[in-house]
Amino acid sequence: MKKNAMGKCLTMAALAAAACGGMSAHAADWSDTSIGYRYGTQFAEPYNGKDITKNIINFTHASGYKYGTNYLNVDLLQSDATDGNAQEAYIVYRNTLDIGKITGKDLSFGPARGAGFTLGFDWNTKNDAGYGSRKRMYVAGPTLMMDVPGFLNLSVLALWESNDALQSDGVTRTGRYEYKTHPMFNAAWGIPFGTSGFAFEGYLNWIAAKGTNEFGGGTAPEINFDGQIMYDLGSTIGMGKNTFRVGLEYQYWRNKFGNPSTVPGSTAKTPMIRAEYHF
């Protein structure tokens, strides 16, 4: 990754991590931080049309504090030659305020244990020669916290997204382009299978079309499902509960980044292996 891009990535990650730490330090209820690795050979990128192999290292932090929860994930992705050996950094940060905790009222009803409001951002940079994504996206909207083992959060979020992509010459950039504000339905979950050591985790995003893209073409609604079955291997080998986890992951991403299904590489069907060390 280019030095300036890596510097920006580390700066953004540090700011988000500081926000997580600052909010949770006052009254931390729980905290979980991990470093992980995943690998797959069937990733897809729009306008490529070929299977891409990627190695991904990630840093993840989740914590609960007096008024809600924090979530931070930093992915560092390395593609093979099929994608020009491209490198990418992608950061996701979410803060969900629990309205019941803030107001001191029990807001549970039916299958929901509470209601909240989620704020956050996505940030990326990629140095591929074809598109060179520099996505910036802010999100905000209501969240329902469902009453399940582990957690299941359902959110309807407004997205304010922009990009600064490469022109067809692979050198000149389009300049910061603002897409139409559009909604997203998000489900995020982590549900253990009793005391078996297995858990089902992941997310599902349905994202509406975001108007015309930076090149004047139309966009399409996206579906992005990413789920994994993880096993607590750490307990089995004496490392401690949920210290070292391994599993299988699958991602289905239709109309990736809003590209219609007629675009080669716009649909990804990607099995992966995954490992995580928690500390």
N, C-alpha and C positions, 0 to 999 in steps of 0.2 A: 504494500500500500504506500502511496506517496506520503512523504513526511508530513506535509501540511494537512493532508486528510486525516492521518493518524493522530496528529496533534489536536485537531478539532474533535475527533471521536473521543479522545481521552478527556478533553475539557468538558464535553457534554456529559460524558459518563460520570465524571467527578462532581459536576453540579447536581446531577440527579441523585447520585449517591449521598451527597451532602444534604440534599433536601430530605431524603429518606431518613438519614441518621438524625437530623435536626428534629424532625417531627416525632420520631419514635423514642428519642432519648429521654424526653420528659416523662413519659409513662408507658414504657414498652410492655405490652402484654405478651408478645411472642416475636421471634425473629428467626428467619431461615435464609442462609446465604450459601450459594453453591457455585462451583465451576464445573462445566459440562463439555461433552464432546459428542457430536453426531456426524454420521456419514451416510451418504446415499449416492446412487449412480444414475438416478432417473429424474433429476431436477430439470426444469424447463424455464426458458426465458423467451419472451415475445420476440418474434421475427427471427428466431434461431432455428427452431424446428428439430433440433437434435437433443438426445439425452446428454445431460451434463452431470459430471461427478463433482461433488462439493464436500470439503471438509469444513466443519463449523465448530468453533470454540465459543462457548457462551459463559457469561457471568450473570447470575440471577440473584436478586435480593427481594424478599417479601417480609413484611413486618406488620404487626398490629399495634396501634397506639390508642390513646384515650378516646379519640374522636373518629377513628377509622383505620384504613389500611393503606400501605404503600406497596407498589410493585415496580421493579426495575429489571429490565433484561437487555443485555448487550450481546449481540451476535457479531462475530468476526468470521466472515465467509471467504473461503478460497476455492475458486473454480478451477477445473482442469482446462486443457488447451481448447476444448470444444467451445468454451466461453472466453477464449483469449487469455486464460490464466488470470481472470479478473479477481480483484479483491474488493470486498464490500464490508462496511460496518453498518449495522442497523440497531438503533436504540429505541426501546419502548419504555415509557414511564406513565404510570397511572396512580392517582391518589383518589381513593373512594371515601368520602365523608359519610359516616353513619348518622343519619338524621335523628334516629332514636337516641343515640348516645349524646348528641349535641343538645337535644331538647329535654333529655331525661324522661322520655315517654316510651312506652312499649308500642311499637308500630307493627308488631306481628299480626298477620291475618292469613287465614287459609294455609296454603303451602309456603308462604313467605315468613321468614323470621324477622325481616326488617327492610327498610328502604334507605337509599343513600343517593349521593350525587357524585359522579365521577368526572375528574379533570385530568388532562395529561397531554402527552405529545408523542409523535414518532419523528425520528430523525435518521437520515441515511446518507451515505456517500458511497459511490461505486466507480471504479476506474476502468470499466470496460470501454472499448473504442466505439461501440455502436450507439449507446444511449447515455451513459455516464450520469446516472440518476443522482440528484441531490434533493431528495424529498424532505419537505418540512410539513408537518401536519399537527394541528391542535384539535383536541377532542373535548366534548363536554356533554353531559346528559344524565338522566336519572337511571338508577340501578335498583333492582330488587335482589335481595340476598335470600336465597331459598333455604328451607329447613331440610337439609340433607346431611348425611355423614360427610365430614370434610367440608367442602363448600361448592356452591353453584351460584354464580352471579349472572343475572340477565340485565343487559343494559341497552338503551336506545340512545345513541350518541350522534351529535352533529359533528361533521368533519369539515375543517377548514384546511385544505391541502394546496400546496404549491410545489413546483419543481423548477429546476434550472438544467435542462437536458442539453445534450450535444446536438447540433445540426447534422445534416447528412454528410457533411465534409469531415466529421469526426474531430473537429478542432473548435469551431465557433459554437458558443452556447446561445440558447434561445433567450436568455434572460429570465428572471424570476417570473413564472407564469402561475396565476391563481385560477384553480378550477372552481366550478360552481359549488357553493356549499351544499353538502349532500348528507343523508342520514346513513347510519350503520346500526344493524342489530348485532350485538355481541353476546355470546354465551361463553363463560370461562368456568372451568370446573377442576376439582381434584377430589376424587371419591375413592376412599379405600375399600377393598373387599374384605371387610371384617378384620380378622387378625392373621390373614393368610400371608401378609407381606406384599401383596399385589395391590396396585391402585390404577385407576383409569383417570387420566389427566388430559387437559388440552383446551382448545377453544374452537369456536365456530363464528365466523363473521359473514354476514350478508351485507354487502355494500351497494348502495344504489349507484346508478350512472352519475357521472360528475360533469356532464356537459361536454363541450368540445375540448379536445386535448390541445397541447401547445403547437401541434402541427396542423390544426384545423379539422382533424377527423373526429368522428363520434366516439363515445365511450359506452360501455355496456356494464350492467350490474355484475358484481363479483360474488362468488361463493368461495370461502377459504376455510376448509376444515383441517385441523391439525390435532391429532389425538395420539396418545401413547399409553401402552401398558407397561408400567414400571414395577420392578421387583426389588425389595429391600434385601440386597445381598449382604450388606454390612452386618446385619443381625446374624446371618448364617455363619459368617466367618469371624465373628467376634470383634467387629469394629465399632459396634454400637448401633442402636436403632436409627434407621434412615440416614446413616452416614455415607454409605456407598450404594448407589442404586443403578440398575441396568435395565434396559428394556427395548421394545420395538416401537417405532413411531411410523405414522403414515400421514401424508399430507395430500389433500385433493384441493386444487386451486383452479377454479374455472374463471375465465376472463381475467387473467392475472393483470393487475394494475389498471383494470378497466378496458383492456384490449379485447375486442370482439372475438368470438370463437373462430372466425374465419382467418384470424392472424396465426401463422405457424408459431407453435410454442406458447400459445396463450393458455393452455390447460396443462397443469402439472399433476401427475399421479406418482407420488414419490414415497417408496418405503425407505426407512432409515433404521440404523442401529443407534442407540443412545446410552451414554453413561454419565453419571453425576457424582461428584464428591461434595458433601455438605459439611459446613463448619460453622 
